[in-house]
Amino acid sequence: MSLLGRSLANWIRATAACASGIAFLAAPPAAPIASGKIVQTAAQTPVAKQVGVVKNINGNALTLTTDSGTDVTVQVVSNAKMVRVAPGQTDLKSAAPIQLSDVHAGDRILVRGQPSTDGKSFVAVGVIAMSRSDVEAKHQSDREDWQKRGIGGLVSSVDPATGTITISVTAAGGKKTIAIHTTSASILRRYAPDSVSFDEAKPAPIDVIKPGDQLRARGTRSGDGSEFAAEEVVSGSFRNIAGTISTIDANANTMTVMDLISKKPFAVKITSQSQLRRLPPEIAQRIAFRLKGAGATGDHAGNGAAGASGQTAIATGGSQRPEGGPGGNHPASGQADFQQIVNRMPAAILADFKKDDAVMLVATEGTTTGQATAITVLGGVEPILAATPTGGQAMTLSPWSLGGAPAVAGDSP
């Protein structure tokens, strides 16, 4: 489920208790009429819902691209109850009544009604809509909030009994540990093994989080910075690889990289959501120079190792703002600034990469039946790998993107 679908589902669950406000969405369509009499069917088809983005509208029918990626033709009955809500709205008290003419391509909608037996069409008796512009504004607000009130690092330990997760982060002066406190109200989500998008993380209990996982939390930090009250937590297992490309299959959109640490090939799938970037030679040289001077070392498994504070920002003339992923609000580090640099680079395509090129990448863990999927692939890193005996792991990539595709997490509907 996408970011908006997940949050809309949360919104639906939250409004389910407001019976008076959503009764029209729960009610089945009227029974058919024959010869002036209502025909009672032996078994009414259960009312269902679909969530997605409006693709196009033609008369009283629209095409809905669902969160699963399929297109469904939705017929909106003439007396359908239709309202518009704002992203983040938790009930229908202030929902504005609308007509089908007020719905446009790109809007997010939830429809309730009767699906066809083949699932390709849908008769809607209720529609909840959110305008595209409102959703985009909420999305931007969430990005800023993850930057302002977010924190991230590698999981050191998990105590399900107390709801506490201890993470290790890189800060000025070295690593430190922070206790992430969760409650029953905290939203806990986790990347699927083959998921690329931050917003596609699924609800998961705390006991699935393991040491070595990467984690991002949004909430409030204590005064001394040693504790963090989490409103939302997203975790996942990822692979950070530095090495040289051994094969590229443009037809299959795959790449195999020889890992400098394990000395084993690592195959990865490139999708439309994968972020491909290349560092210009002058920037790569500056980063390498700073790495040599700092003698930085890092962790191969995770994304928390960063080297000296601010080293990359100094090398490139960039700022040391604590951004670079939904994990701001912590002391600036080379890792965070390195990710900022990557995010600012223009997009590349698979054809920009060649056999024997040096690359750094972060990928999904992958499933037992399929290969891993690339989240970010960064080329032009030869000077960085040459400058660090640990194979460039002092400057690992983050799986948490704050812009473009994949989208970022938030509470928008």
Residue, then its C-alpha position, 0 to 999 in steps of 0.5 A: m500500500s502506498l503512503l496515501g493509501r496506508s494513511l487513508a486506511n488509518w483514517i478510515r479505521a479512525t472514523a469507523a467509530c463515528a457511526s453517525g458520520i459514516a453510516f452512508l458509507a457502510a450502507p449497501p446500495a438499495a435493492p433492485i426494483a421490479s414492477g414497482k416493488i423492491v426485490q429482496t435478494a437472498a444474500q446481499t453482496p458484501v459492501a467493499k471499498q477501493v482506494g487509489v488515484v483518479k486516472n480519468i473521468n468520463g461522465n458518471a464513470l471514472t477509472l481508479t488506479t488502485d494502490s495495488g496498481t490495477d485499474v478499476t472502472v468505477q460507476v458512481v450512482s446518481n445519489a452517491k454520497m460524496v464528500r471532500v476531506a482534508p489530509g489528516q482529518t479524522d472524522l467527517k464533521s467538517a467534510a464538505p459535500i461535493q459532486l462528481s464534477d468536483v473530482h479531478a484526475g490525480d485526486r485520492i479517493l476511497v469508494r464504497g459499494q459493490p464490486s463486480t465478480d471479476g473485480k474489474s468494475f465497481v458501483a460506488v454509493g459513497v466517495i471520500a475524496m482528497s484533492r491532489s493539491d491538498v495531499e501534496a501540501k500535506h506531503q511536504s509538511d510531513r517531509e519537513d516534520w521528519q527532518k525537524r523531529g526525526i532521528g535515525g540509526l542502527v538498532s543495538s537492542v530491543d526490549p518489547a516488554t518496555g517498548t524500548i529500542t536502543i539505537s546507535v547514531t554517529a554524532a560529533g565526537g563519535k557514536k552514542t546510544i539513544a533509547i527510543h521509547t514507544t507506547s501503544a499509541s506509537i505507529l510502528r511500521r517496517y519495510a517489506p523485504d522487497s520494498v523500495s519505498f519508505d511510504e510502503a512500510k507495513p504495520a509491524p510489532i516491535d518484536v520484529i525489529k532486530p539488532g543491526d536493523q536500520l531505524r527512523a523515528r519521529g517524535t520528541r527528544s529529551g533535553d540531554g538527547s539520550e532518550f526519544a519519545a516516538e510517535e512513529v517508527v519505521s525499521g528495515s533490513f538493508r544491504n549497503i554495498a560498495g564495489t565494482i560493476s561486473t555485469i549490466d543487463a539493460n533488458a532485464n534492468t539488473m546489475t551485478v556488483m562485486d562487493l569489496i568486503s565479502k568478495k562476492p557478487f551481489a545482484v540487484k534489480i533496478t526499478s522506476q523507483s530506484q534512485l540513480r545518481r553519479l558524483p561529479p569527479e571534483i566532488a568525489q575527489r573532495i570527499a576522498f580528500r577529507l576521508k583520507g585526512a580524517g582516517a574515517t572508518g565505518d560499519h559495513a552493515g548499516n547506514g549510521a557510520a559517518g566519519a568526522s562531523g561535517q567533513t563532507a559539507i566542508a569538502t563541498g562547501g555545503s551546509q551542516r544542517p541535520e537533514g539528508g533523510p527523515g532523521g534530522n534534529h540530531p548533530a550534523s555529521g558527514q553521513a547526513d551531509f553526504q546523503q544531502i549531496v547524493n539527493r542533490m545530484p541530477a538523476a542518472i539512468l542505467a545506461d550511464f553505468k558501465k562494466d568495471d565502474a565503481v559504485m555504492l548502493v543501498a538495496t532491499e534485503g530481498t526475498t528468498t525467491g527474488q533478488a534485491t531491489a536497488i533503492t539508491v545506486l551512486g556512481g563516480v565513487e572511485p576516489i572515495l573507495a580508493a581513499t578508504p581501506t574499508g571499501g568506502q563504508a565510512m560513507t554509506l547511503s541511507p535508504w530513507s529518501l526525502g524527495g522524488a521517488p520513492a516518496v516519504a512517510g507521513d500521516s497524509p491520507 
